[in-house]
Amino acid sequence: MADSDTEKPMRKRAAGRARRKGNAKRPPGEMRGKLRPHDPFELIRWLALSQPDPRKALAELVQNSLDAGATSIRITRRRERGAPCLFIFDDGLGVIPELDRPEALKYIATHVGHSRKRSLSPQQRLELMTQGQYGIGLLGFWSLGQMLEIRTSLPGQRAHRLVLYRDRSDYKIEPLRGRLALDESWTEVVVAGLHREAFAALGARRAADYLGAELRGQLLSRSVDLVVEDRMSRGRAQKVVSVRPPRFLGERLEGFGPLEVPGHPPIRFEIYLSGEHDAGDEPTGLAVYSAGTLVAESFHELAVLGLDRAPWNDRRLAGIVDFPGFRVAPGSRRGVLADAAASAFAAALDRIEPVLAGVLEAIERRRADELDRSMIRDLQRAFRDFYRQRPRYSMLPVGGERRRDAAVGGARGEPVGGVVAEAGPGLDARAGSAPAEAARIPRATLELLPPGPLHAVELCPSSITVECRGRRRVRAAALDAAGRPVTDEVRYEWSLSAPIGTLDSRGEPPQRVAFVAGELEAAGRLSVLARSDGREARAEIEVEILEEIPAGRGGEGIPEPELVDQPAAPWRSRFHDERWQVNTGHREFRAVADRPSLKLRYLAMLFAKEVVLRSHQDPRLERPLEQLVEIASFADRRFSAKRGRRPSQPGGG
């Protein structure tokens, strides 16, 4: 005891000497201290007013229920004592369950700006799907109504309530009247005196749609029943709506697994490439989430990180990019703080950006290839019997295609009875295949994401025209989302849509099959179903069996055009090196490139020009025929534009 009495003055003297020594080093006139607010409630007022969106304030209250582990949440809009109110009832663990009810409610009222969840690491937040870290979410009720009431009950304790008022610093805690201490755990948040603006935004359907998008990641990862009930709506408005996360439309880009970020939780991707859609329903691009909660509706809001660029802001994309390591702005929970975690996020996206860009390009080119192949088949059908009905005309040679196909190993256009039927690498020579597009991505980048799971399967050739009793081989290629060959084991199931022939797989590897045509003319489809690791992909091609393939005289027929991009060249089409070539760089082709019907008519005119030139062998006809194509294509575009602007006629008859 004496030692302790002696040590205390000694410590005081040592502390005094240290203070005097520190003050001696300060320059004259220097003052030091700690910041403190002049009026603490003024800061609370500014924090509360930083959340102007009533829907976001509702999401914050629902978020508290999710953080408490609720499995059932019911949101109800109804009147209580004549005033419009909003009720949020959940069966979670309760408000600070380790404290008695009065102490827990007092802690909330007296610790504005401090959250007990702040000590959780980003990884723990990810595992628990917990968002709160600022302790100011409840203040959002200022944008909803005039008063907030928190009612809470735990097993063995009497239920209590906390009452907070808009723009007032006082609070009230009291037991709930008529509620006994029962073995039940629940929390009910009541916002009384809803503002007119908030009232309009909290209809059942509007609120459910907003919550589904705002909390999408969390709703998908939890087993929770979230329902919005509106007892104040009138007419045919929906009264009870279950909140469901929105489903993205389009083709999902597989193979984008979690991306590791050193020192931070991984980034999760769910990306879709939209298909055709109405102009008013265009996607707004990828959204950014943090542990399942929306923080940025698009990458345009991340310009501070330098991410407001393609492909992240590509409007063809939809889906989410989720990074739990973000620190978001208090109050509004919109946007992210530009700190070390955000910089690590941006650096990780830099590494994967070429992969996504390559996948987009490969898919778009694949879609364009499919459209072009369909268009060429239509052109070939249109002129299939032309040489029989008009024998004075010569068709175009297809022998050059046979030589070109032989040079590439016979992948396309295998000989049938001495004639090559509907073959040619022209379209692939222009656009490139998906693997070729993926090969343009740097190898170091591709190694970030090894070949992904089965995403698509392609057939080669793209269509078959064969004589009766003829034989053609077909090859399947299983690809991932980036167009790279799948390395996993793939099983193939081949089938025909009609009894047009047989499939012979003897002596062939699983990805190949031989089609043997029947004895009669027929048409159908050959399809393959690829299966790998629980995934499926299907592809099919058209099969046409003819008694005699219209090859004309001396191996003439209807070849596929070789598309050549020469914007500076004046020619529209030509016959060069035994190939029919079409200039895709010509302004007239570019004008119809995205309009299939006009593009088909333009190709038909070019084909007709080449047939006339070959039939007459008079080079003087080339210029007049080019002029004829120019005039006809101009008229086609004008007629099409006029039909598009024509107003609908009332009545009619």
C-alpha positions in Angstrom: 0.0 0.0 0.0 2.9 2.4 0.9 4.6 1.6 -2.4 1.5 2.5 -4.4 1.1 5.8 -2.5 4.7 6.6 -3.4 4.5 5.6 -7.1 1.5 7.8 -7.7 3.2 11.2 -7.1 6.2 10.0 -9.0 4.1 9.2 -12.1 2.5 12.6 -11.9 5.8 14.4 -11.7 7.1 12.4 -14.7 4.0 13.3 -16.7 4.4 16.9 -15.8 8.1 16.9 -17.0 7.0 15.3 -20.3 4.3 18.0 -20.8 6.7 20.8 -20.1 9.3 19.2 -22.3 6.8 19.0 -25.2 5.6 22.5 -24.7 9.2 23.8 -24.8 9.5 22.4 -28.3 6.4 24.2 -29.7 6.9 27.5 -31.5 5.5 30.6 -29.8 1.8 31.1 -30.4 1.0 27.5 -31.4 -2.1 25.9 -30.0 -3.2 22.3 -30.2 -6.5 20.6 -29.3 -9.2 18.2 -30.5 -12.2 18.9 -32.7 -15.6 19.0 -31.1 -19.0 20.1 -32.5 -20.4 23.4 -31.3 -23.9 21.8 -31.5 -24.0 18.0 -31.7 -27.6 17.9 -32.7 -26.8 20.1 -35.7 -24.5 17.3 -36.9 -27.3 14.8 -36.4 -29.6 17.0 -38.4 -27.2 17.1 -41.3 -26.7 13.3 -41.2 -30.5 12.7 -41.2 -31.0 15.1 -44.2 -28.2 13.4 -46.2 -30.8 10.7 -47.0 -33.4 12.4 -49.2 -34.8 9.3 -50.9 -37.7 7.7 -48.9 -37.2 4.4 -50.8 -33.6 4.2 -49.8 -34.6 5.0 -46.2 -37.0 2.1 -46.3 -34.2 -0.1 -47.6 -32.0 0.9 -44.7 -34.7 -0.2 -42.2 -35.1 -3.5 -44.0 -31.4 -3.9 -44.0 -31.4 -3.7 -40.2 -33.8 -6.6 -40.2 -31.6 -8.6 -42.5 -28.5 -7.8 -40.4 -30.5 -9.2 -37.4 -30.9 -12.6 -39.2 -34.6 -12.3 -39.9 -36.2 -15.0 -41.9 -39.6 -13.3 -42.2 -40.1 -9.6 -42.8 -43.4 -7.9 -43.5 -43.8 -4.3 -44.6 -47.3 -2.9 -44.1 -48.7 0.5 -45.0 -51.9 1.3 -43.1 -53.5 3.9 -40.9 -53.0 4.0 -37.1 -55.0 6.5 -35.1 -55.9 8.2 -38.3 -52.4 8.8 -39.5 -50.7 7.0 -42.4 -48.0 4.7 -41.0 -45.4 2.3 -42.2 -44.8 -0.9 -40.2 -41.8 -3.2 -40.6 -42.1 -6.4 -38.6 -39.3 -9.1 -38.5 -38.5 -12.2 -36.5 -34.8 -11.5 -36.2 -32.5 -11.7 -33.2 -33.6 -8.4 -32.0 -32.1 -5.0 -31.2 -28.7 -5.7 -29.4 -30.0 -9.0 -28.0 -27.2 -9.3 -25.3 -28.7 -6.2 -23.5 -31.9 -5.7 -21.6 -34.6 -4.0 -23.7 -34.4 -0.6 -22.0 -30.5 -0.6 -22.1 -30.5 -1.6 -25.8 -32.9 1.1 -26.8 -31.0 3.7 -24.8 -27.8 2.7 -26.5 -29.3 3.3 -29.9 -30.6 6.7 -28.9 -27.4 7.9 -27.3 -24.9 6.4 -29.8 -25.9 8.1 -33.1 -23.0 7.7 -35.5 -21.5 4.6 -33.8 -22.4 1.1 -34.9 -21.6 -2.1 -33.1 -21.1 -3.7 -36.6 -18.2 -1.3 -37.4 -15.6 -3.7 -35.9 -16.4 -6.4 -38.4 -13.9 -7.0 -41.2 -15.0 -6.9 -44.8 -14.7 -10.7 -45.0 -16.9 -11.0 -41.9 -19.4 -8.7 -43.5 -19.3 -10.8 -46.6 -20.0 -14.0 -44.6 -22.7 -12.4 -42.5 -24.0 -10.2 -45.4 -24.0 -7.3 -43.0 -24.0 -3.7 -44.2 -24.4 -1.3 -41.2 -21.3 0.4 -40.0 -22.1 4.0 -39.4 -25.0 3.8 -36.9 -27.1 6.5 -38.7 -29.4 4.3 -40.8 -32.4 5.0 -38.5 -32.1 8.7 -39.1 -33.3 8.1 -42.6 -36.9 8.1 -41.2 -36.8 11.9 -41.5 -37.4 11.5 -45.2 -40.3 9.1 -44.5 -42.4 10.6 -41.7 -42.6 12.6 -38.5 -41.9 10.0 -35.8 -40.0 6.7 -35.5 -41.0 4.0 -33.0 -38.9 0.9 -32.4 -40.8 -1.9 -30.6 -38.7 -4.9 -29.5 -39.2 -8.1 -27.6 -37.0 -10.9 -26.5 -37.9 -14.2 -24.7 -38.4 -13.6 -21.0 -38.3 -9.8 -21.2 -41.1 -7.3 -21.4 -41.5 -5.6 -24.7 -40.3 -1.9 -24.8 -40.4 0.9 -27.3 -38.1 3.7 -28.3 -39.7 6.9 -29.8 -37.7 9.4 -31.9 -39.0 12.6 -33.4 -38.1 14.3 -36.6 -36.0 17.4 -36.1 -36.0 17.0 -32.3 -33.2 15.9 -29.9 -35.3 14.2 -27.2 -36.4 10.6 -27.1 -38.7 8.4 -25.1 -38.3 4.8 -23.9 -41.2 3.0 -22.1 -42.7 -0.5 -21.8 -45.3 -1.5 -24.3 -48.8 -1.5 -22.8 -50.7 -4.7 -22.9 -47.6 -6.8 -23.9 -46.5 -9.6 -21.6 -43.1 -11.2 -21.3 -43.5 -14.2 -23.7 -41.1 -16.6 -25.3 -40.8 -14.8 -28.6 -38.3 -12.6 -30.4 -39.5 -9.9 -32.7 -38.9 -6.3 -33.7 -41.3 -3.8 -35.2 -40.3 -0.4 -36.6 -43.2 2.1 -37.1 -42.8 5.3 -39.0 -45.9 7.5 -38.3 -47.1 10.5 -40.1 -45.8 9.6 -43.6 -45.0 12.6 -45.8 -47.0 13.1 -48.9 -44.0 12.5 -51.2 -43.0 9.4 -49.3 -46.5 8.1 -49.3 -46.6 8.0 -53.1 -43.3 6.1 -53.3 -44.3 3.4 -50.9 -47.0 1.6 -52.8 -46.8 -2.1 -52.7 -45.5 -2.7 -56.2 -43.2 0.3 -56.3 -41.6 -0.6 -52.9 -41.3 -4.3 -53.8 -39.5 -3.5 -57.1 -37.1 -1.1 -55.5 -36.2 -3.4 -52.6 -35.7 -6.3 -55.0 -33.2 -4.4 -57.0 -31.6 -2.6 -54.0 -31.0 -5.7 -51.9 -30.8 -8.3 -54.7 -27.6 -9.9 -53.7 -28.7 -10.4 -50.1 -32.1 -11.7 -51.0 -30.5 -14.3 -53.3 -28.1 -15.4 -50.6 -30.6 -15.7 -47.8 -33.7 -17.7 -47.1 -36.0 -14.8 -46.2 -39.7 -14.1 -46.9 -40.0 -10.4 -47.6 -43.6 -9.2 -48.3 -45.0 -5.7 -48.8 -48.7 -5.2 -47.9 -50.6 -2.0 -48.8 -53.9 -1.6 -46.9 -54.3 2.0 -48.1 -54.3 1.6 -51.9 -57.5 1.8 -53.8 -58.9 0.4 -56.9 -57.2 -2.5 -58.7 -53.7 -1.7 -57.3 -52.0 -4.8 -56.0 -52.3 -5.1 -52.3 -49.8 -7.8 -51.3 -46.5 -8.2 -53.2 -43.7 -10.6 -52.4 -40.3 -9.1 -53.0 -38.3 -11.0 -55.6 -34.8 -10.1 -56.9 -35.1 -9.0 -60.5 -34.0 -11.5 -63.2 -31.6 -10.2 -65.8 -32.6 -10.8 -69.4 -30.1 -11.9 -72.1 -27.3 -14.3 -72.4 -25.2 -14.9 -69.3 -21.5 -14.6 -69.8 -20.1 -17.7 -68.0 -16.6 -18.2 -66.9 -16.3 -15.0 -64.8 -15.7 -16.6 -61.4 -14.7 -14.7 -58.3 -11.7 -12.5 -59.0 -9.1 -12.3 -56.2 -8.2 -8.9 -54.8 -5.0 -9.0 -52.7 -5.8 -8.0 -49.1 -9.5 -7.7 -49.8 -12.5 -9.9 -50.4 -12.9 -11.3 -54.0 -15.0 -9.6 -56.6 -18.1 -11.5 -57.8 -19.5 -11.1 -61.3 -23.0 -11.8 -62.7 -22.9 -10.4 -66.3 -25.5 -10.7 -69.0 -25.4 -9.7 -72.7 -28.8 -8.4 -73.6 -30.6 -9.6 -76.7 -33.1 -7.7 -78.7 -35.2 -5.3 -76.7 -37.4 -2.3 -77.1 -35.8 1.2 -77.1 -37.5 2.1 -73.9 -36.2 -1.1 -72.1 -32.5 -0.7 -72.8 -30.3 -1.8 -69.9 -28.4 0.8 -68.0 -25.2 -1.3 -67.8 -23.6 -3.1 -65.0 -24.5 -2.2 -61.4 -22.1 -2.1 -58.5 -22.9 -3.8 -55.3 -21.2 -4.2 -51.9 -22.0 -7.4 -50.1 -25.3 -7.7 -51.9 -26.4 -4.1 -51.5 -26.6 -1.6 -54.4 -24.0 1.2 -54.1 -23.9 2.5 -57.8 -26.5 1.9 -60.4 -23.8 2.0 -63.2 -20.1 2.5 -63.7 -20.8 6.1 -64.7 -20.9 6.8 -61.0 -17.4 5.4 -60.5 -15.7 8.0 -62.7 -13.5 9.0 -59.7 -11.9 5.6 -60.0 -11.4 5.9 -63.8 -13.9 3.1 -64.5 -16.4 5.2 -66.5 -15.3 3.5 -69.7 -15.9 0.5 -71.9 -16.7 -2.3 -71.5 -17.9 -1.6 -67.9 -20.3 1.1 -69.1 -21.5 -0.8 -72.2 -25.2 -0.5 -72.4 -25.5 -3.9 -73.9 -24.5 -5.4 -70.6 -26.7 -6.0 -67.5 -25.9 -7.6 -64.2 -23.8 -6.9 -61.1 -20.2 -6.5 -60.0 -20.1 -7.1 -56.2 -17.1 -6.1 -54.0 -17.7 -6.3 -50.2 -14.5 -4.2 -49.5 -16.1 -0.9 -50.5 -16.6 1.9 -48.0 -19.8 3.8 -49.0 -20.9 7.3 -48.3 -22.8 7.5 -45.0 -26.4 8.3 -45.2 -27.2 7.9 -48.9 -25.1 4.7 -49.2 -24.5 5.7 -52.9 -21.1 5.9 -54.4 -17.9 4.6 -52.9 -15.0 6.2 -51.1 -11.8 6.5 -53.1 -9.6 4.7 -50.7 -7.1 1.8 -50.9 -9.9 -0.8 -51.2 -11.4 1.1 -54.1 -8.0 1.4 -55.8 -7.4 -2.4 -55.4 -10.9 -2.9 -57.0 -10.0 -0.8 -60.0 -6.7 -2.5 -60.4 -8.3 -5.9 -60.4 -10.8 -4.8 -63.1 -7.9 -3.6 -65.2 -6.6 -7.1 -65.3 -9.8 -8.7 -66.4 -11.0 -5.9 -68.7 -9.4 -7.4 -71.9 -11.1 -10.7 -71.2 -14.6 -9.1 -71.0 -13.9 -7.0 -74.1 -12.8 -10.1 -76.0 -15.9 -12.1 -75.0 -18.2 -9.3 -76.1 -16.5 -9.0 -79.4 -16.5 -12.7 -80.0 -20.3 -13.0 -79.1 -21.2 -10.1 -81.3 -19.3 -11.5 -84.2 -20.8 -14.9 -83.6 -24.3 -13.3 -83.8 -23.4 -11.4 -86.9 -22.0 -14.7 -88.5 -25.2 -16.5 -87.7 -27.3 -13.7 -89.3 -25.0 -13.6 -92.3 -25.1 -17.4 -92.8 -28.9 -17.3 -92.7 -29.0 -14.5 -95.2 -26.6 -16.4 -97.6 -28.8 -19.5 -97.4 -31.8 -17.4 -98.3 -29.9 -16.0 -101.3 -28.9 -19.5 -102.4 -32.5 -20.7 -102.1 -33.7 -17.8 -104.1 -31.4 -18.6 -107.1 -31.2 -22.3 -106.7 -33.3 -23.2 -109.8 -32.4 -20.1 -111.7 -30.0 -21.7 -114.2 -32.6 -24.3 -115.1 -35.3 -21.8 -115.9 -32.9 -19.3 -117.5 -30.3 -21.5 -119.1 -28.9 -18.6 -121.2 -27.2 -17.3 -118.0 -24.0 -18.6 -116.5 -23.8 -19.0 -112.8 -20.6 -18.3 -110.7 -17.8 -20.8 -110.3 -17.5 -22.7 -107.1 -14.3 -24.5 -107.9 -12.2 -21.8 -106.1 -14.0 -22.7 -102.9 -13.0 -26.3 -103.3 -9.3 -25.3 -103.6 -9.6 -22.9 -100.7 -11.3 -25.5 -98.5 -8.7 -28.1 -99.4 -6.0 -25.7 -98.3 -7.5 -25.4 -94.8 -7.9 -29.1 -94.4 -11.4 -29.7 -95.6 -13.1 -28.2 -92.6 -15.8 -26.8 -94.9 -17.1 -27.8 -98.3 -16.3 -31.4 -98.6 -16.7 -32.8 -102.1 -20.0 -34.5 -102.9 -20.2 -36.3 -106.1 -17.4 -34.1 -107.6 -19.2 -30.9 -106.7 -18.8 -28.7 -103.7 -22.2 -27.9 -102.2 -22.8 -24.6 -100.3 -19.4 -24.3 -98.9 -16.9 -21.4 -98.4 -15.0 -19.7 -95.7 -16.0 -16.2 -96.8 -18.0 -15.2 -93.7 -15.4 -16.7 -91.3 -12.6 -15.0 -93.1 -14.2 -11.7 -92.4 -15.4 -12.1 -88.9 -13.2 -14.7 -87.4 -14.4 -17.4 -85.1 -14.8 -17.1 -81.4 -11.5 -18.9 -80.6 -9.7 -16.5 -83.0 -11.2 -13.5 -81.2 -10.2 -15.0 -77.8 -6.6 -15.5 -79.1 -6.3 -11.7 -79.5 -6.4 -11.3 -75.7 -3.0 -11.3 -74.1 -2.0 -14.7 -72.7 -1.2 -13.3 -69.3 -4.7 -11.9 -69.1 -6.3 -15.2 -70.2 -4.4 -17.0 -67.4 -6.4 -14.9 -64.9 -9.4 -16.9 -66.0 -8.6 -20.4 -67.2 -10.9 -22.0 -69.8 -14.4 -21.8 -68.3 -17.3 -24.3 -68.3 -19.3 -25.2 -71.4 -21.2 -22.2 -72.8 -21.9 -22.9 -76.4 -21.3 -25.5 -79.1 -20.7 -24.7 -82.8 -21.2 -26.9 -85.9 -19.1 -26.9 -89.0 -20.1 -26.6 -91.7 -22.9 -24.1 -91.0 -25.4 -25.9 -93.4 -25.5 -29.0 -95.6 -26.8 -29.4 -99.1 -26.2 -32.9 -100.4 -27.3 -35.2 -103.2 -29.5 -38.2 -102.5 -27.5 -41.0 -100.9 -24.6 -38.5 -100.4 -22.4 -38.4 -97.3 -21.1 -35.4 -95.4 -19.1 -35.1 -92.2 -20.0 -32.6 -89.5 -17.8 -31.5 -86.6 -18.8 -29.9 -83.2 -16.7 -27.6 -81.1 -17.5 -27.0 -77.4 -16.6 -23.5 -76.3 -16.6 -21.4 -73.1 -17.9 -17.9 -72.9 -14.7 -16.5 -74.3 -14.8 -18.8 -77.3 -12.0 -21.0 -76.0 -12.2 -24.8 -76.4 -13.6 -26.4 -73.3 -11.0 -28.6 -71.5 -13.5 -30.6 -69.5 -14.9 -33.8 -70.8 -17.8 -33.2 -73.1 -20.5 -35.7 -74.2 -22.2 -35.2 -77.6 -25.7 -36.5 -78.6 -26.5 -36.2 -82.3 -30.0 -36.2 -83.7 -32.0 -35.5 -86.8 -35.3 -33.5 -86.8 -36.9 -35.8 -89.5 -36.3 -39.1 -91.2 -34.1 -37.6 -93.9 -31.1 -39.9 -93.5 -28.9 -41.6 -90.9 -26.0 -40.6 -88.7 -22.8 -42.8 -88.8 -20.4 -42.4 -86.0 -18.3 -45.5 -86.6 -14.6 -44.7 -86.6 -15.3 -41.0 -85.7 -14.3 -39.2 -82.5 -17.2 -38.1 -80.2 -17.2 -34.6 -81.7 -17.6 -35.8 -85.3 -20.4 -37.6 -87.1 -21.1 -38.5 -90.7 -24.5 -37.7 -92.2 -25.7 -40.2 -94.9 -28.6 -38.7 -96.9 -31.7 -40.7 -97.8 -32.9 -41.7 -101.2 -35.5 -39.0 -101.6 -35.4 -35.2 -101.7 -36.0 -33.8 -98.2 -35.2 -31.1 -95.8 -34.6 -31.0 -92.0 -32.1 -30.2 -89.3 -29.1 -31.9 -87.8 -28.6 -31.0 -84.1 -26.1 -31.8 -81.4 -26.5 -31.6 -77.6 -23.3 -31.1 -75.7 -23.2 -31.9 -72.0 -20.3 -31.2 -69.5 -20.3 -30.9 -65.8 -24.0 -30.4 -65.4 -24.2 -27.8 -68.3 -25.8 -28.2 -71.7 -25.5 -26.4 -75.0 -27.3 -27.1 -78.2 -26.6 -26.2 -81.9 -28.3 -27.2 -85.1 -27.8 -26.7 -88.9 -30.1 -27.0 -91.9 -29.9 -30.0 -94.1 -31.2 -30.1 -97.6 -31.2 -33.2 -99.8 -31.6 -32.7 -103.6 -31.8 -35.2 -106.4 -29.2 -33.1 -108.2 -27.2 -30.2 -106.8 -27.6 -27.1 -109.0 -24.0 -26.6 -109.9 -24.5 -25.3 -113.4 -22.0 -26.1 -116.1 -18.5 -26.9 -115.2 -18.8 -26.7 -111.5 -20.9 -23.5 -111.5 -23.2 -22.7 -108.7 -24.1 -20.2 -106.0 -21.0 -19.5 -103.8 -20.9 -17.8 -100.5 -19.4 -14.3 -100.9 -16.1 -13.5 -99.5 -16.6 -10.3 -97.5 -13.6 -7.9 -97.9 -13.3 -4.6 -96.0 -11.8 -2.0 -98.4 -13.4 1.4 -97.6 -11.2 3.3 -100.0 -12.0 1.0 -103.0 -14.9 2.1 -105.4 -16.0 -1.4 -106.3 -19.1 -3.0 -104.7 -18.5 -6.6 -105.7 -16.1 -8.4 -108.0 -14.9 -11.8 -109.1 -11.3 -12.1 -107.9 -9.0 -15.2 -107.7 -12.0 -17.5 -108.5 -13.9 -15.9 -105.6 -17.0 -13.8 -105.5 -16.0 -10.9 -103.2 -18.3 -8.2 -101.7 -16.8 -5.0 -100.4 -18.2 -4.5 -96.9 -16.3 -1.2 -96.6 -18.4 0.5 -99.4 -20.7 3.1 -98.1 -23.8 1.4 -99.6 -23.0 -1.8 -97.8 -22.4 0.0 -94.5 -25.8 1.8 -94.9 -27.7 -1.6 -94.9 -25.3 -3.7 -92.8 -27.6 -3.6 -89.7 -30.9 -4.0 -91.8 -31.2 -7.6 -92.8 -33.9 -7.2 -95.4 -32.2 -4.4 -97.3 -28.8 -6.2 -97.0 -30.3 -9.4 -98.6 -31.7 -7.3 -101.5 -28.4 -5.6 -101.9 -26.5 -8.9 -102.1 -29.1 -10.2 -104.6 -28.4 -7.2 -106.8 -24.7 -7.7 -106.6 -25.1 -11.4 -107.4 -27.3 -10.5 -110.4 -24.7 -8.1 -111.6 -21.9 -10.7 -111.5 -24.2 -13.3 -113.3 -24.8 -10.8 -116.2 -21.2 -9.9 -116.5 -20.1 -13.6 -116.5 -22.8 -14.5 -119.0 -22.0 -11.8 -121.5 -18.2 -11.5 -121.0 -18.4 -7.8 -122.0 -16.4 -5.6 -119.7 -18.2 -2.5 -121.0 -21.3 -3.6 -119.1 -19.6 -3.3 -115.7 -20.0 0.4 -115.3 -23.7 0.6 -116.3 -24.5 -2.4 -114.0 -22.7 -0.7 -111.1 -24.8 2.4 -111.7 -27.9 0.3 -111.8 -27.0 -1.2 -108.4 -26.4 2.3 -107.1 -29.7 3.7 -108.2 -31.7 0.6 -107.1 -30.1 0.5 -103.6 -30.7 4.2 -103.2 -34.4 3.7 -104.0 -34.6 0.7 -101.7 -33.3 2.7 -98.8 -35.7 5.6 -99.5 -38.7 3.2 -99.8 -37.8 1.5 -96.6 -37.4 4.9 -94.7 -40.8 6.1 -96.1 -42.5 2.9 -94.9 -41.0 3.4 -91.5 -42.3 6.9 -91.2 -45.8 6.2 -92.6 -48.5 6.9 -90.0 -51.1 4.3 -89.4 -54.4 5.0 -91.2 -57.5 5.1 -89.1 -60.4 2.9 -90.2 -59.0 1.3 -93.3 -60.6 -1.2 -95.5 
